[in-house]
Amino acid sequence: MNFSLTSEQETVQKSVRDFVAKEITPFAKEWDQEEKFPWDVWKKMGEVEIISTAVPEEYDGCGMDHITHAIVAEELGYGCSSIRGTYSVQISLVTKTILAWGNEDQKQKYVPRLATGEIMGCYGLTEPNSGSDAASLSTTAREDGDHYILKGNKMWITNANVADVAIIFAKTDPDAGARGITAFLVDKDTPGYSTQEIHEKLGLRASDTGEIILDNVRVPKENMLGPIGKGFRVALSALDNARFTVAAGCVGSAQSALDTSKSYAKERIQFDKPLAGHQLVQQLITNMTVDVECGRLLVYRAGYLKDEGVPNTRETSMAKYYCSEMVNRVAYNAIQVLGGYGFSAEYPVERIYRDARINTLYEGTSQIQQLILGNIELGIPAFK
Ligand SMILES: Cc1cc2nc3c(=O)[nH]c(=O)nc-3n(C[C@H](O)[C@H](O)[C@H](O)COP(=O)(O)OP(=O)(O)OC[C@H]3O[C@@H](n4cnc5c(N)ncnc54)[C@H](O)[C@@H]3O)c2cc1C
């Protein structure tokens, strides 16, 4: 067993860390307050090959491993969860799903441009009346000659208003439950496709969120992603990738809250000594440190298994469940260390605290992760 990063992983870590410190962290507060996604920074991330880190070289990526991908997500999460969220969707939910399920034409058409950030992607599974119970989705895809006609609404979709292509899950056989779902690649310019912005979110305010309206959208059959009726499997495989990225991002955000707490505790004087000299504050810092380290180890273990190409749903779900709860605990404790100052936007822990909240909700809530893990531990098949 080896807990060290390779020299290549260390090099990526350093360069992304430098990029985040210079281009992201100093501006994250402003983007949050203005609910503005920094497209100029995203473009630069494409130019310096941060977006394409884990995309295979034959599709204009850097071809790096899952641990390196986690390192990138962690560093982005350290600076700004909204950017980390956009990266998660672009690479883990969209690009990797096309790589896993797409035919060669689809891969050539979309992946290189997604990898470089030239186009944006989004993933449309959730609907107004279907969230955790994703198989109950009601968007339909009706066969019509060489096309399918998509009708329905998708809710809470990250990148919805800025995506050039959406992966849309729809029922090709409404009576077949999860086995009646098929995935489609839908280009934004297709007639009948429109979006609606969602604002005033608690956190991730700099990330685009919206609703997708599919009003009889004619999609050619060649845009089907994966086999007919296998859409639910496509959706679950995408979530396995995204949960890993979310977990890594949580580690980064928690590390940022911890670092802020440590420096504040050394500077702030109360009762004639720094907060760091008070044992109950040390206890808070210690608990946060152990929490972050446990999360990181769970992420790296899941990444190791992904690199080995062996089943890892259990370890990925565990990492997502632990890290998403962990970042909420750590952000809460960080505000405790900073006292009243932690409650204001003067310090980043206030934003980290708000941004942290989404992680136990999307890509499968904590309850859904517990059900996945419970089923695995007890040998109960969740989906055949
Ligand atoms: C900012 C943001 C971005 C998002 N981005 C995307 C995206 O890009 N693409 C996409 O498809 N979706 C996206 N989502 C949707 C997200 O994945 C869903 O919100 C999530 O899956 C939960 O579904 P829900 O909100 O309908 O909650 P519900 O499913 O209604 O759940 C409500 C509560 O009930 C609990 N619950 C539900 N079922 C059970 C059960 N069987 N046992 C125990 N407890 C249960 C849940 O854990 C939760 O606590 C996003 C959401 C947000 C807020």
The ligand as a Tripos MOL2 file, in Angstrom:
@<TRIPOS>MOLECULE
LIG
   53    58     1     0     0
SMALL
NO_CHARGES

@<TRIPOS>ATOM
      1 C1        -28.3100   23.3290   -7.1440 C.3       1 LIG1
      2 C2        -28.8140   22.0140   -7.6720 C.ar      1 LIG1
      3 C3        -28.2290   21.4710   -8.8040 C.ar      1 LIG1
      4 C4        -28.7050   20.2730   -9.3330 C.ar      1 LIG1
      5 N1        -28.1680   19.7820  -10.5140 N.ar      1 LIG1
      6 C5        -28.7770   18.7250  -11.1250 C.ar      1 LIG1
      7 C6        -28.3590   18.3050  -12.4430 C.ar      1 LIG1
      8 O1        -27.4280   18.8610  -13.0420 O.2       1 LIG1
      9 N2        -29.0380   17.2880  -13.0410 N.ar      1 LIG1
     10 C7        -30.0900   16.6340  -12.4290 C.ar      1 LIG1
     11 O2        -30.6530   15.7300  -13.0340 O.2       1 LIG1
     12 N3        -30.4870   17.0030  -11.1690 N.ar      1 LIG1
     13 C8        -29.8690   18.0270  -10.5220 C.ar      1 LIG1
     14 N4        -30.2780   18.4240   -9.2670 N.ar      1 LIG1
     15 C9        -31.3900   17.7100   -8.6280 C.3       1 LIG1
     16 C10       -30.9380   16.8460   -7.4670 C.3       1 LIG1
     17 O3        -30.2050   15.7480   -7.9400 O.3       1 LIG1
     18 C11       -32.2020   16.4640   -6.6740 C.3       1 LIG1
     19 O4        -32.6120   17.6300   -5.9930 O.3       1 LIG1
     20 C12       -31.9380   15.3060   -5.7300 C.3       1 LIG1
     21 O5        -31.7830   14.1110   -6.4460 O.3       1 LIG1
     22 C13       -33.0920   15.1110   -4.7280 C.3       1 LIG1
     23 O6        -34.3220   15.0650   -5.3560 O.3       1 LIG1
     24 P1        -35.5120   16.0120   -4.8370 P.3       1 LIG1
     25 O7        -34.9730   17.3960   -4.7070 O.co2     1 LIG1
     26 O8        -36.6690   15.8150   -5.7300 O.co2     1 LIG1
     27 O9        -35.8490   15.4990   -3.3910 O.3       1 LIG1
     28 P2        -36.8270   14.2420   -3.0000 P.3       1 LIG1
     29 O10       -36.4740   13.0530   -3.8030 O.co2     1 LIG1
     30 O11       -38.2300   14.7210   -3.0380 O.co2     1 LIG1
     31 O12       -36.3630   14.0080   -1.5080 O.3       1 LIG1
     32 C14       -36.7670   14.8460   -0.4190 C.3       1 LIG1
     33 C15       -36.2630   14.2010    0.8710 C.3       1 LIG1
     34 O13       -36.8350   12.8890    1.0180 O.3       1 LIG1
     35 C16       -35.7850   11.9310    1.1680 C.3       1 LIG1
     36 N5        -36.1640   10.6790    0.5220 N.ar      1 LIG1
     37 C17       -36.6300   10.4840   -0.7360 C.ar      1 LIG1
     38 N6        -36.8210    9.1830   -0.9740 N.ar      1 LIG1
     39 C18       -36.4410    8.5230    0.1600 C.ar      1 LIG1
     40 C19       -36.3890    7.1460    0.5360 C.ar      1 LIG1
     41 N7        -36.7560    6.1680   -0.2980 N.pl3     1 LIG1
     42 N8        -35.9730    6.8450    1.7890 N.ar      1 LIG1
     43 C20       -35.5930    7.8240    2.6420 C.ar      1 LIG1
     44 N9        -35.6120    9.1240    2.3400 N.ar      1 LIG1
     45 C21       -36.0220    9.4730    1.1110 C.ar      1 LIG1
     46 C22       -34.5660   12.5530    0.5130 C.3       1 LIG1
     47 O14       -33.3620   11.9970    0.9920 O.3       1 LIG1
     48 C23       -34.7430   14.0110    0.8930 C.3       1 LIG1
     49 O15       -34.2650   14.1960    2.2030 O.3       1 LIG1
     50 C24       -29.7690   19.5950   -8.6920 C.ar      1 LIG1
     51 C25       -30.3430   20.1360   -7.5250 C.ar      1 LIG1
     52 C26       -29.8950   21.3290   -7.0290 C.ar      1 LIG1
     53 C27       -30.5730   21.8970   -5.8120 C.3       1 LIG1
@<TRIPOS>BOND
     1     1     2 1
     2     2     3 ar
     3     2    52 ar
     4     3     4 ar
     5     4     5 ar
     6     4    50 ar
     7     5     6 ar
     8     6     7 ar
     9     6    13 1
    10     7     8 2
    11     7     9 ar
    12     9    10 ar
    13    10    11 2
    14    10    12 ar
    15    12    13 ar
    16    13    14 ar
    17    14    15 1
    18    14    50 ar
    19    15    16 1
    20    16    17 1
    21    16    18 1
    22    18    19 1
    23    18    20 1
    24    20    21 1
    25    20    22 1
    26    22    23 1
    27    23    24 1
    28    24    25 2
    29    24    26 1
    30    24    27 1
    31    27    28 1
    32    28    29 2
    33    28    30 1
    34    28    31 1
    35    31    32 1
    36    32    33 1
    37    33    34 1
    38    33    48 1
    39    34    35 1
    40    35    36 1
    41    35    46 1
    42    36    37 ar
    43    36    45 ar
    44    37    38 ar
    45    38    39 ar
    46    39    40 ar
    47    39    45 ar
    48    40    41 1
    49    40    42 ar
    50    42    43 ar
    51    43    44 ar
    52    44    45 ar
    53    46    47 1
    54    46    48 1
    55    48    49 1
    56    50    51 ar
    57    51    52 ar
    58    52    53 1
@<TRIPOS>SUBSTRUCTURE
     1 LIG1         1 GROUP 0 **** ****
